[in-house]
Amino acid sequence: MRKTRSFILLLLLLTGACSSADDSASGNGNAGASVNSEADQPDDKDETEENDPVSSNDSNENKENMYPLSGKKTDNSVDHRAFGLMIEDSALSRPQQGLNDADIVYEALTEGRITRLLAVYHSQEAERIGNVRSARSYFVEAAEQLNAGFVSAGGSPDARNRLESGNDFVDALQYTDYFDRIDSRPAPHDVYTSVGSVFSAAEEAGVATDGPKPPELPFTDELSNAQGEQAEHVHIDLNSADNNVEWEFDERYGYMRTVGGEAMKDKQSGSPQSARNVLLVETGHDVVDDQGRRDIDIESGGKGLLLQEGLVREVSWRNEGGLILPYKDETELSLLPGQTWIHFIEKAGGGLNDRVDF
């Protein structure tokens, strides 16, 4: 078995060319003053391979280890640390880049009717991720529960208090050598990085990268006797035409994401934003200050909807050991290997019953 350190060194080597270009001209007090010209160039990766659940699962057999957050098999060590990155989801930030390489994405409202995303990376190396924005405390809590390091461009007062009380935070506004800005978007919607750059920034910041590893999600290679309603199209009403979310089932990609009526595709590769598992969880949201910031309960559990393979199942959700998990009649349900997208839906305004149509 390869040692964790070897995995990290390999990861850094794979991203070395990209990272060195990204990191070469910062240090002027702004987050990544230099713009890497490759940010807006087409990706060399074959779109038929990216985020394709069929091709990724075919190579899973006879591997020694399994990544705990994606269920993908590997011969590499899986003991290295995951990192969660705060990603913006406003209209000015879309489409994002690198979300398809995340193992888990958490989605929740921030201020107003706009959501923000916590993209957690562990099993895949993302060469370009963005754009990176500021943290909110409930996202910090979610990352902590996964033993993940946390990356953001600053944060709300509550989030910063929580982050600065620990030693697992990489601030893009401080470690500017590892983040850059792109010309095609105005600040602050323009901060980008990579997994390799995040590992380098973490080492400089004194944040552990070789562990602790994340807890393990329950996975199954195929759904057996799954019962539910057909749900090839799911609409989530956020009371905002620009930000309402839809999921469309596709045999190849799983559920593909649309926001504000626009199909979301990776900014560089053009591949659709998609997930094998989509878990919608109803929970309490409380506005806590005059800026409209929220406190969101990610602990107490409640009603949920699980989308898999074109079916929706009514479930309950629990936070078990830091993992948001679906249950049916007291039985824990398994996830399909690949990305899991967890969307926290506010209980007020009718919750799942009134906000989700399928």
N, C-alpha and C positions, 0 to 999 in steps of 0.2 A: 504494500500500500504506500502511495506517495505521501510524503509528509506535507502538512498544511503550508509550511513556509515555501516549499517548492511550487505549490499551486499558485501562491500569491506572486512569486517571482515570475512564473510563466505568464500569469495574467498581465503583469506589468510589461513584460517583454512584448506581448502581443499588441499592447496599446502604445508601445514606446514611441513609434513614429508620430502617431496622432497626438499623444500627450506632449511630446517635446515641442511640437508646433504650437499647441495650445498655450504652453506655459512660457514661451520664450520672451514675451514682451509685456509682462505685467509688472506690478510693483509701483504703480503710480497713485495708489490710494483708491482706485476704482476697481470693482470686481471685474477682472479680466479686461483691461483696457484694450488689449490686442484682439483683433478679430481673426479667427482661423478661416482661411478662404475655403477650406474643405467643407465648412458647415452647410453650404448651400449647393454642393455638388451632388450629382446622382450617386447612389450607393452602388458599389461593385457587387454586393451580395445578391445572389439569385433570388428573386422574389418567390420562386416556387419552393424555396427551402425555408424562408423566414417565417417563423411562427406557424408552421404547418404541422398540425397535430398528427397527421398520418406519417409523414417522413420522420418526425422526431420519435414517435413511438416504435417504429420499425427497428430502430437501432438501440432500443432499450434492453433487449434480451441479453442475458449472460453477462451483465455488468455487475461489478462487485458491490457498489454502493448506490444509495439513492439520495438525491437532494431533498431535504426535509420539507421545503416549501413549494416545490414544483412536482415532486414525484418522478422526476427524470432520473434514469439510471446512468451511472458513470463508473469508470475505473479510477477516477481521481479521488483524493480525500475530499470529504464534504464538511470538514470540521472548522473551516474558516468562518469568519464573521459575515453576516448580512449587513447591508447598509440601506437605510431608508432615505429617500430624497424627496423634498417637498417640490411638487410640480404644479404650476399654475394651470387653471382651466378657464380663464376668461376668454372672451372672443378674440382679444388681441394676442393671445398666446397660442391659439390653435392654427394648424395642427401641431401637436407636440412631437418630440422626437425621443425614441428609445423606450417608450412605454411597453412595447411588445416584448422587450427583454426582461422585464420585471417578473418576479415569481408571484407576487401579490401586489394589487393596487387597492388602497383604501380611498374611498370618495366620500366627502362630507361637505356640507355648507360651511362657509366662513362668514363674512358679512354680507348682508343683503341676500340675494337669490343666486349667488355664484358659488360653485363648489371649488374645492382644491383637492389635490391628489397626493397621497403618500405612496410612492413607488418603491418597493422593496426588492433589492437585487441580491441574488445569492448564486444561482446556478448558471447564469449567462453573463458574458462580458458585453456590455453595451459601449460602443465606440463613441456615441454621442447621445447626451441626455439633456433635455431642457423643455421649457425653461425653468430654472430653479428660482423659487420664491420663498417668502418668509413663512415661518412655522406658526402653528396654533397648538395649544397645549394638549388637546386630545390626540393629535397626530403624534406628538412626542410620547405620550403614554402608550399608544399602539406600538411604536417602534421599540420602546423599552421592554414591552412584554414579549417581543420577539428576540430579545438580546441583541438588537441591531444598533449599530452606530447611526447617528443622525446627521443629515446634511441639509442646510437651508441657507438662505440669504437673510439672516436676522430672524426676527420673530416678534410676536405680540409680547407685551410685558409678562403675562403669565407663562408663555412658552419660554421666554428667555430666562426667567427665574428658575424654571425647571431644568433647562438645559445647562445653565451655568453652575447649578449645584452639583452636577456630575462631571464626568471626564470623558464623555462619549460623543461630543459635539464637534463637528467641523463647520465653521462659519464661512460661507463663500465670500462674505464681505471682509474677512480678515485674511484668509489664505488665498489671496487673489492670483497667485502663480498657477493655480490649478483650475481656474475658471476663466472663461472669456466671454466677450460679448459679440453678437453677430450684427452685421450692418442692416439686415433686412427687417429688423424690428426695433421699435423705440424702447429705451429704458423705461421701466425696469423689467420689460418683458423679453429680455435678450440674453440672459445669463445661461451658459451651457457648460457642460463638463463631460467626463467619461468615467467608467468604473475604474480604469487604471489611474486616472487623475485623483479620484476620490481616495483610493488606497494610498497614493503618495501623500496627499494632503493629510490623511489620518495619521500616517507615520510621523509627519512633521509636527502635528498637533498633539502627539502622544496618546492617540486613541488606538486601542488594541485592534488589530486586523486578523489575528490568527485564532480568534475565538472571543467569547463563547459562541457556539453554533446555535442556530435557531431551534425551537421545538419542532416536532414533526407533525405535519398534517396527515389525516387518514386518506389513503389513496386506493383506488381500484382501477384496473386497466379497462374495465368495461362495466356498464350498468346492467345489473341482472334483475329482472322483474320489477324495474322501476315503474311506478304508477303515478300518473299526474295528468294534467290537462295539456293539450297542445298549446305551445307558446312560441310560435316562430317569429312573432313581432311583439315586443313589449315596450310600452310607453310609460315614462316616469315624469309626472307633472311637478315641476319645481316652481310653478306660478311665474314663469319667465319664458317667453317664446324664444329668447336668445340662448337659454341655458337648459331647456327641457332635454331629457336624455331618452334615447331609444336604443333597443338592442334587437338586431335582426339575426335569426339563426341561419347559418350556412354550414353545409355538410363538411366542407374542408376546414374552415377557420373556427367553427364554433359560433359564438355570439359576437357580431360585429357592432361597433358603437357608432351612434349618430348623436350629435349635440347641436341644438338650435336648428335642426333640419338639415345639417350638413354631415355627410358621412365622414368620419374621422379616419384619416390615413397618415401614416408616419411621414413627417416632413421631408425626410431624406429618401427613404426607400419606396414610399408610396404604398406600402402594404397596409391593409386595414387594421385599425386598432381592434383587437379581438381578445376574447377570453373563453376558456373551456368551461369554467364555472363562474356564474354570476350569483352572488348571494345578496339579497336585499333585506336589510335588517331594520326593523322599526325600533326607535329609541327616543329618549327624551332629549330635547334641545332647549337650553335656557339662554336668553340674551343676558349678558353679564355687565355690559358697560354702555356708555352713550355713543360708542363707535359701532355698536351692533355686533360686537364679538360674542361668540357663543361658548358655552360649556356643553359638551355632548357626552352622554353617558354611554361608555363602551363596555360596561361591566355587568349590568343587571340582567341582560337577556330579554327575550320577548318574542314577538311574532316575526316570522321571516318568510321569504320566498326564495326557493333555490331553482335556478335555471340551468339545465343541462340537456344537451342533445335534443333541443326542440321541445322539451317538456318543462313545465313549471310544477313544483310541489310546494304546498303549504307546509311550513316547518316552524319549529321554534329554534331560537339561537341561544347559545350559551358562550360565555367567555371561560374556557377551560385552560388553565395554565398559560394564559396569554394568547390563545388561539380562539378566533371567532368561529364557532362550529355549528353546523346545522343538525338538528335532531328531529326525528319523526316518531311519535309515540314512545319516547324515552330511549330510542335507539339512535346512536350516532350514525350519520350518513357519511359515505365516502365521497371523495372528490376525484375527478378525472385528472390524470397527469397533464400539466401545463399551467397556464396562468389562472389564478382565482381573483375575481374582482368583487370587492365588498363595498356596498353602498349603504351608508347610514341614512335612513329616511326618517324625517321628524315625525313624531307621534301626533303633534298638533296638526289641525287641519284635515283630520281624517286618516292620517297614517297610510299604511299600505292599501287599505280598502278604497280610499278615495284618490290616492296619488298614483297608483299603478294600474294600468290596463293591459290586458293581453287577450 
